[in-house]
Amino acid sequence: MKGYTKLAVAVLAATGVGAGTTALAAEQMGVSKNEIVIGTIQDLSGPLAGFGKALRFGMQMRVDEVNEAGGIHGRKVKFIAEDSGYDPKKGMLAAQKMVQQDKLFAMVGTIGTAVNLATFPTLFDKGVMNLFPLTAARQMYEPLEKLKFSFAAPYYNQIRIGVKWMVKEQGAKKFCAIYQDDDFGTEVLKGAEDGLKDINMSFAEVTSFKRGATDFSAQVAKMKSSGCDTVVLGTIIRETIGTIGTARKLGWNPHFIGSSAAYTDLIHKLGGKAMDGLFAMHQVAVPYSDDSSKNLRDWFAAYKAKFNEEPGLFSAYGYVAMDMFMQTAKKTGPKLTTDSFIKVLESTTFSRDMFGSPEYKFSATQHLGNDKSKVGQIQNGRWVAVTDYLSQ
């Protein structure tokens, strides 16, 4: 730069003029000549630690595969995972650390509605994307925001479809509901109410419980006395097992149907034979070592060899979310910025994969990639898909 003063050189470098790759690093946080920095916030020490660990492993597996193959346009992916303990305040602090210190390009696959919502102000203030969170809450894509994208069919949509399927295919005539008294449970309840309203039906009985409850005998007795033949579950894992287990002990055996929050391999692993017959909505399928897909069997074996434990549903979720990031970043090309990444993501269709995922598709006006769900049922101690994707 002959003829320039030291001050002029400094100004040119700061503005990126003639700075080449240095300009990219200055202009786009989290992207340098050799590296892309992405992160996730998981529950690694709280009530969903089993899920959080599996999610992190699933994402790490995909990151390692990409890096071992040379990275993305010559850049290796640096993957950072922080613990929230399923506490929104800890999640917010983790997001602040990752944005300020780690200079994050994107957040991928963070678990939990409350934790995600707590991180949004920090992420969006610095122009950091929140991609494919592990929650089916509508706030993950509504209202429309440039920096947030969700791939999970909302709980509301899932169960609205599910109750109508139960009437049509299982002959359900009288519905009850038990739900967790919070945003999640209310979302499931509202979806079921509207689904029944669509077919001129309503609940015979509705009961609730506080988060953390362990005794569901009063709620089950109340529903049993109403004579309903089908129970909608606004429950997650422990509450699903507790409700169904209590009903079985009372000799009451209605149909049970839950959202994707009740669709996990932990239900039948922890609840045992009593969980047989449970229906739940889902997208990505629980992986099993003897799956009919050779690709999935090979993936299962590779995961087990890498982490010394078998993968579960959330391992698959993590892998799928990270793979969608990788596909988009690769398609975006060497000039990777938030704007260029979003432009590609909003015009990409992701094909169905070995996990049975739906076709995901985003647009400039729709940041939810899919609103369809399958119905699965626990049969002889394992989840079996009993439908393909259903829509309203």
N, C-alpha and C positions, 0 to 999 in steps of 0.2 A: 504494500500500500504506500508506495513512494509518494511523497508530497503531502501526506496527511500528518497532522499533529497527533500526539498521543491522545489528546482529548477527543479528537475527531474519530480516531480508531476505536476508542472506548464507546463513543456514541453509536458508531456503526455496528459494533458488536452487540450492543444492548438492543438496538432496533432490528437486528437480524440481517442488515444489508450486507451482502457479500459474505455472510457467515456460514452458508451451507448447512450442514447437519447441526451445527451449534445453534442456528436460528430455530430449527425444529424443536430442539430441547428447550429453548427459551420460550417458544410460542406455545408448545403443547406439553402441559404437565404430565409426567408419567411415561413419556416416550423419548428415548434417546437414540443415539446411533446403534447401540447394541442391545437395548432392553426395553421391554414394555412392563410396567408395574401395574398389577391388578391385585385386588384383595377381596376378602370375604369376612363377615362377622358371624360367628357361629356360637351356639351354646356348647361350650366344651367342659363346663363344670356345674351346670344347673340341671333342672328337671328334664331337659331334652338333650342332655349330653350325648346319649347314644346316637341320636339323629345327627347332632352337630359333628361328631367324629366321623360318621359315615359320609356325610356331605363333604367334609374336608378331604377325606381320602379319595372319594370319587372325583373331585375336582383336581386333586394333586395327580392322580393317575393320568388324566387327560393332558395336564400341563407337562408332565414328564415325557409322555409320548411325543408331543409336539417339539419339545426342546431336544429330545434325542434324535429327532428327524431334521434338526437344523434350525428350528424356531420358525418365526413368521417373517419372511422377507429379510432374513439375516439377523433378526432380533430374537434373543431369548426372552422367555416370559418369566418374570419374577413374581411369584405368587406368595402373598402374605395373608395369613389367617390370624384373626384376633378373637378373643373370648368375650362374650357378653354375659355369660351366666344366665341368659334369658332375661336380663334386666335392661330395660330401655336406657337407663342412665349410664350403665356401663357400655352399652352399645354406642351411645352418643360420644362418650369419651374415646372409645376405640376409633370411631370415625374421625374425630378431630385429630387423633394421633396419626392415622393413616394419611389423611389429607395434608396435614402440616409437615410431618416429618418424612413420611415415605413417598410423598408426591404422587398420589394414586392417579392412574388414568381412568379406571373404572372399578366399581364395586359389583361383584357377581355372586348371586346365590345366597344372600344373607337370609337367615331363618327368622321367622316370627313377624307378625304384623306390627306389634308395638315397637320392636327393635328397629325395624325398617323405618317406620314413621319418625322415630326419634332421630334417625341419622339424616333424614332428607334435608333439613335446613343447612347442615354443615356441608353435605355433598353438593347440593345445588348452588349454594353461594359461591363455590369454587369451580363450578362447571363440571362436576364429576358425575358420570352416569351411574344409575342404579339399575342393574340388569338382572332379570330373571330371578326375583326373590322367591324364597321357599315359603310362600303363603298365598292363599287363594282369595285374599281380601281385595275388594274392588278399588281400595285406595292406592293399590300398587300401579294402577294405570289411569285412574280417575281422580281429579279432573285431568284432562290431557296436559302433559308436561313434557317438554322436549327431552328431558334427561331420564325419564323413567319408563321401563318396558317390563311387562309381565308375560309369562308363558303359561300360567296356571289358570285353568277355567275357574271362574269364581264359585265359591261355595253356594252362593245364591242360585246361579245357573245350574250347578250340578244337581242340587236337591229338587229344584223346580222340575227338572227333567225326570229325576228319579221317582218322585211320588206318582207321576202320571204313568210311568212304566210299571210300577207296582200294581196299579189298578188294572192296566191293560193286560199284563202278562202274568201276574201272580194272583189276580182276583181280589185284591185288597178292597175292603168295603168300609172299614171303620178305622180311622187313624188317631193315634196319640203321638205326643212329642215330649221328649225330655231334652233339655238343653242347658248348656253352661251359661250362666247369667253374666255375659260380657259381649263384646262386639262380635266375636266369632260365633257364639251360640245364637245370638240374635239374628245374624246373617243367615244361618242355616234355617232357623225358624221362619223368617220372612220368606225365604225361597220356597219352603214347603207350603206355607199358607197361600202364596200366590199360585203355586202349581195346582193345589187343590181347588182354588177359586176358579182356575181355568176350566175345570171339569165339574163345576157346581158342587163341590164338596167342601167340608171344613173339618177341623179337629174335634174329636169327641172329648179329649182331655189334653191339657198342656201343663207340664210341670217343669221346674227348673232346679238348679243347684248352684252353689257358689264355687268358684274355682278353688281347687284343693280338697273338695269333699271326697270322703272315702266310703260313706254309708249311703246307699241309695234305696234302702228298704221302704221308706215312706213313699218315695216317688213311684217305685214299681208297684206297690200296693194300690196306690191311687189310680194308676193307669189300668191295672188289672181289673179293678172294680168297675171301670167304665165299659169293659167288654170289647175293647178295640182288638183288631186282629193284626195291625201293623203299627210299629213304633218307629218314628223318625228320631234319629240320634244326633243331637247337636253336641257331640262328645268327641274326645280325642282318644287316648289309649287306655289309661287306667279307668276312666269313667265308662268307656265302652265295655270293657271287661267286667267292671263292677255291676253295671246295669244288667247286662245279659246273664252274668253269673247268678245274680240275685233272682232274676225271673225264673231261671232254670230250677233253682232250689225251691221256689214256690210252686213248681209244677206248671208254670205258665210259659207257653211256647209260641208267641206270636212271631210274625216276620219282623226282623229288624233291618233298617237301612240307614246308613250313615253317609257322610260326605267323604272326600278324600282324606280328611283328618283321621278317619277311622280305618283307612286302607293302609295297612302296614303289616309286615311279617311278624311284628312283635305281638299283634293281637292273638294269633293262634299259637305262637311260641310261649307266651305268658299265660294265656287264658285256657289253653288246652281244648279238649274235645267239646266243651260247652259252647265254643265259639262257632262250631260248624253251623252253616246255614245263614250266617250274617251276610247281608248285601252291603256294598259300599261303592260309591262312584270313584273313578280314577282315570288317569291318563297313562303315565309311565307305569309299567307293570313290575311287580315284585320279581326279581330274578331268582331262578332256581338252577342248580347245577346240572339237571337233566333236561333242560329246556329243549324244545324241538329245533331251535335255531343253533347251528354250529357256532356262528359268530358269538352268540350270547354265552354258550358253554365255554368257549375259549376265553372270552372276557372274564367270566366268573373265575376260571382257573388262574388267570393271570393276576387278577385282583387278590385272590387268596394267597398266591405265592408272594406277592409284593408286600402285603400288609399282615400276613399270618392270621387272617380271619376271613370268614365268608362275607361277601357283600350282601347288603339288604336293599330295600327300596330306596333309601336316601343316598346310598352309594350311587345308584343309577341316576337319581335326580341330579346329584352333583356333577356326574360325568356328562349328562345331557346339557345342563346349563353351561358348563365350561366349553363343551364342544360347539355350542351355538356361538359363543364368544369367538372361539378360534376360527370358525368358518367365516364369520363376518370380518374379523380383522384381516384374514388372508385375502378375502375378496376385495377389501378396501384398497389394498396395495401398499407400496412403500411409504407413501405420504399419508401416514396415519395421524389423523386429528379427530377430536370429538365430532366435529361437523361432518367430516368425510365418513366416519364410522356410522353415524346416525343415518346419513343419506343412503348408505348401502343396506343397513338393517331394515329401513323402511321400504325397501324394494326387493327383499329377499324372501323366498319361500324355502323352508327347511323340510326336507322329505321325511317320511316316516322311517324310523330306525329299528334296530334290533330289540329295543325295549318296548316296542309297540306304541311309541309316541305318536300323536296325531301330526298332521301337517301344520307346521307353525308358519304364520304369515302376518307381517306387520305392514303398516302404511303410515303416511304422514298424519293421518287423522285417527288412526286406531293403533294404540300401543299395547293392546292385548293380542297375543299371538294365536289364541285358540279359545273357543267357548264351548267346546263339545267334551263329553265324558263317556266312558264306558261304564257298564255295571259289572262288578266282580262279585264273586261269592266264595266264602270259605267252604271247601268241600274236602272232607277227609284230611283236614289239617293243612291245607294250602289254598292260596287264592287261585281262582279260575275265572277267566273272563267269560261272562255269559252273554255279552252283546258286543257289537262293534261300537263305533262312536255314534252317540245319539245327540240330536239337537232339538231345539224348541219346535 
